[in-house]
Amino acid sequence: MCRRETGVRNWLTAALVVGALSLPAAQAQIWAPVGGMTVAKGLAGPSSGPIQFVWYSSSGNRLLVQTSSRRIFETSDFEHWRLNTTDAVPPVPPGAAAASLPEPSARAIVRGSRMYAQGRGNIFLSDDNGRTWVNLTAYNNESILGGGFTALAVSPANSQEIVAANQSGVWRSLDGGLSWRGLNDGLPNLTARKLITRRVVALADSSLIRLQSGSWISTGTVDFEVATRDALSRRSGRQFTSLTQAGVLIYGGTGDGSLMVSRDGGMTWSDPQRVGTASIDRLWADRERPESALAAAGTRLLRTVNGGLFWDDVTGSLPQAAIHGITADRAAGVVYVATDRGVFTGNLSLNDAGAAASGWTLISADLPAAPAWDVRLNSDNTLTVALDGYGIFEAAAPKRAGTVRIVNGADMTDRAAAPGSLISVLGASVQRGTANGTNYPVLAASDQSSQLQVPFEASSGILQIALQGAAGRWTAPLTVKDASPAIFVDSEGAPLFLDPASGLVMDASTGIHAGSAVQVLATGLGKVTPDWQSGVPAPAEAPPAVRGQVTAFIDGTPVQVTRATLAPGYVGYYLVEFQVPAIVNEGLSELRIVMNGEESNRVSLYLKADLAAQ
C-alpha cells in the first residue's frame, strides 16, 4: 500500500477536510473566470467562435467584428477588444471582377495590384487579376485557420494587411497572407452553451471542449445528448429539442411545447402534454428523486413532482427572459436558472406541488452583461456559469441558512447511506453521533461541517441520528440501505481514478486507454467479509471484500469488475477495480456502478481508443 498512499493520501485529505467539509463563507458572489475565452484547436493560434463579419474603419486605424451573438467589438491596437454600441455593420461590398475565381462561390477584393479572394475553406491571392491563384491558408489539405470563412477585409492603409473571419474566429496577416496570427485572445466570442460537467463544455455547434492545464482544448467529440436525442427522435417519430435522464426516467421536450416521459429506455413514451407554444429547450431532473424535474419553456419554468404526470408553472415573479439552463438543490428547496438577463436563484419546493418559486434574486450582477446559457451546482456548493461570449465563471453559491443537514460524503447529495459509508453533516461541528444506541465514529470536524462513518452494524431504515457538539445538540434524519453506492468526486466534479499498477492518481480528463484496468474510489457498498471494525482504517494486506456483487457500466454497457474491497489504509472508502473494454469509442463517456439495484452517481471519463503500451 505504500505506493498507493503516496499517490492518494493528499487527495483524500483534501477531499475530507476541504471538499467535503467546506461551505461558502460569504453571501456575496465573487466570480472567477475559468479557462479563458479561447480554445486550442491546433490552428495558427487560439480560436474563439464564429465571426459573422469583419471590416476596417475608413482610415484603417480600427478593426471591427460582429460575433455570432450580433455584438460588435473593435480594436485599435489589435490586442485589446472593447464593445462598440455606435457603429453598424456596413453593407457587404460586391466582389471585384476577376478573370477567374479559385472557387465558384469565392468573393474577390482588389487593393492596388493585389487581388484577394475569400473562399469557403481558404483565402487566396492573385497578382495577375485572377488568372492564377495562390492558396494562402492551406497546409496538408487543411486550412491553418480552420474553415467556414465568412468575411475578408483588407486595410485601406496597407494592401499587405488583411484580416479573415471564419467559424474559428478572426485572423490577421501583415505580409499579404504569408503568415497569420489570431486576434481571438480577449475577444468575448466563446459560444459556451452547456455545462456537460464542470470541466467539459458544449459549444453552440455541439462540439465539446475540456479544461486541461488551465486552458480549453477541443475534444474532437460532440455532446452525447445530441446523438441520443437524434436517435430517440428517429425511433419515436417525434422531434425532441431537449432530453434528460434520472434513474429509469427519461424526460423529453419538443419544439411545439410538449413534454413526454419514457420509463423503458426510450422504447415507449407517455402521451405528449402540451404546456404552451414555446420550445422546451432545457430539462433538469433530480438524480436522487427522478420524479422531480424542471423544464424551461421560453420564459416559463415548469415543475413536476410525479414523474411527468402533471406539470405546473412555477415561474412566479422571475423577470421575463428566455431561460436556457436550470439546476436545483431539492433538499434545500433552491433553484437556479440561467437566462438572457443573467443568473437568478429562487426558493422552490421539489418534493411537492406547492407554491410557485419565490424570492428570485439576481446573483450575476458582477458578471459581464451577456446572456447566461447554463448554470451548474457543484458538490462543493459552488456555481459554474456559461456566459455567452465571455466563457465560464465560478463562484460560491449564495449561503443558505437552515437546519443541520446530512449528505453523502462522496458526492454531497442526499442519497441514502449504507453500513460502512461516509456521511457529511453540514452546519454543525460534531463531537459525537449516535442512532438506535449505536455510535457513529466522527472522523473529522470543522466549524461548519463534520464527517462521520455509518457503522457496519447499522440497521436499514429511516433513522434519527443524534448529534452532539460544543455548540449544542441536534437530530437529523438519515436513510440507511443495505447498499447505496456513490463514486467520490472532487470539488470540480471529477472522479478519483487510480492506476492499479502504480497506485497513483490518474487524470481522467487526459484519457484512459482502451483495454486498461482502472480503480475508482467509492462509498456505500455495505458490509464486508471478514467483518471489519467501524472507524478503523482497512488493512494494507488482504483488505475485506464487499459481500454483495458490484457491477459497473460505461455508457450503459456492463464492464468487468475484477475487485471490490475496502480501500487499504482508509475509513469508509471502498476500492472498485474494473476493466475498460479493448474496443471503445474515443471521447467522453459515462461511468456508474450498481449494487443491489441501487445506482451510483454518474461520472465522466475520457476514453482513448488506442491501447497504452504494455
Stockholm file with secondary structure:
# STOCKHOLM 1.0

chainA/1-614         MCRRETGVRNWLTAALVVGALSLPAAQAQIWAPVGGMTVAKGLAGPSSGPIQFVWYSSSGNRLLVQTSSRRIFETSDFEHWRLNTTDAVPPVPPGAAAASLPEPSARAIVRGSRMYAQGRGNIFLSDDNGRTWVNLTAYNNESILGGGFTALAVSPANSQEIVAANQSGVWRSLDGGLSWRGLNDGLPNLTARKLITRRVVALADSSLIRLQSGSWISTGTVDFEVATRDALSRRSGRQFTSLTQAGVLIYGGTGDGSLMVSRDGGMTWSDPQRVGTASIDRLWADRERPESALAAAGTRLLRTVNGGLFWDDVTGSLPQAAIHGITADRAAGVVYVATDRGVFTGNLSLNDAGAAASGWTLISADLPAAPAWDVRLNSDNTLTVALDGYGIFEAAAPKRAGTVRIVNGADMTDRAAAPGSLISVLGASVQRGTANGTNYPVLAASDQSSQLQVPFEASSGILQIALQGAAGRWTAPLTVKDASPAIFVDSEGAPLFLDPASGLVMDASTGIHAGSAVQVLATGLGKVTPDWQSGVPAPAEAPPAVRGQVTAFIDGTPVQVTRATLAPGYVGYYLVEFQVPAIVNEGLSELRIVMNGEESNRVSLYLKADLAAQ
#=GR chainA/1-614 SS CHHHHHHHHHHHHHIIIIITTCCCCCSSCCCEEESCSCEECSSSSCBCSCEEEEEECTTSSCEEEEETTSCEEEESSSSCCEECSSCCCCCCCCCCCCSCCSSTTCEEEEETTEEEEECSSCEEEESSTTSSCEESSEETTEETTCSCCCEEEECTTCTTCEEEEETTEEEEESSTTSSCEECCTTCCCBCEEEESSSSEEEETTSEEEEEETTEEEEEEEECHHHHHHHHHHHHHSCCEEEEEEETTEEEEEETTSEEEEESSTTSSCCCCEECCSSCEEEEEECSSSTTCEEEEETTEEEEESSTTSCCEECCTTCCSCCEEEEEEETTTTEEEEEETTEEEEEECCSSSSCCCCEEEEECCTTSCSSCEEEEEECTTSEEEEEETBBEEEEEECCCCCCSCEEEETTTCSCCCBCTTCEEEEETCCCSEEEETTEEECEEEECSSEEEEECCTTCCSEEEEEEEEETTEEEEEEEEECSCCCEECBCTTSCBCEECTTTCCEECGGGCEETTCEEEEEEECCCCEESCCCTTSCBCSSSCCEESSCEEEEETTEEECEEEEEECBTCSSCEEEEEECCSSCCSEEEEEEEEETTEECCCEEEEEESSCCCC
#=GC SS_cons         CHHHHHHHHHHHHHIIIIITTCCCCCSSCCCEEESCSCEECSSSSCBCSCEEEEEECTTSSCEEEEETTSCEEEESSSSCCEECSSCCCCCCCCCCCCSCCSSTTCEEEEETTEEEEECSSCEEEESSTTSSCEESSEETTEETTCSCCCEEEECTTCTTCEEEEETTEEEEESSTTSSCEECCTTCCCBCEEEESSSSEEEETTSEEEEEETTEEEEEEEECHHHHHHHHHHHHHSCCEEEEEEETTEEEEEETTSEEEEESSTTSSCCCCEECCSSCEEEEEECSSSTTCEEEEETTEEEEESSTTSCCEECCTTCCSCCEEEEEEETTTTEEEEEETTEEEEEECCSSSSCCCCEEEEECCTTSCSSCEEEEEECTTSEEEEEETBBEEEEEECCCCCCSCEEEETTTCSCCCBCTTCEEEEETCCCSEEEETTEEECEEEECSSEEEEECCTTCCSEEEEEEEEETTEEEEEEEEECSCCCEECBCTTSCBCEECTTTCCEECGGGCEETTCEEEEEEECCCCEESCCCTTSCBCSSSCCEESSCEEEEETTEEECEEEEEECBTCSSCEEEEEECCSSCCSEEEEEEEEETTEECCCEEEEEESSCCCC
//
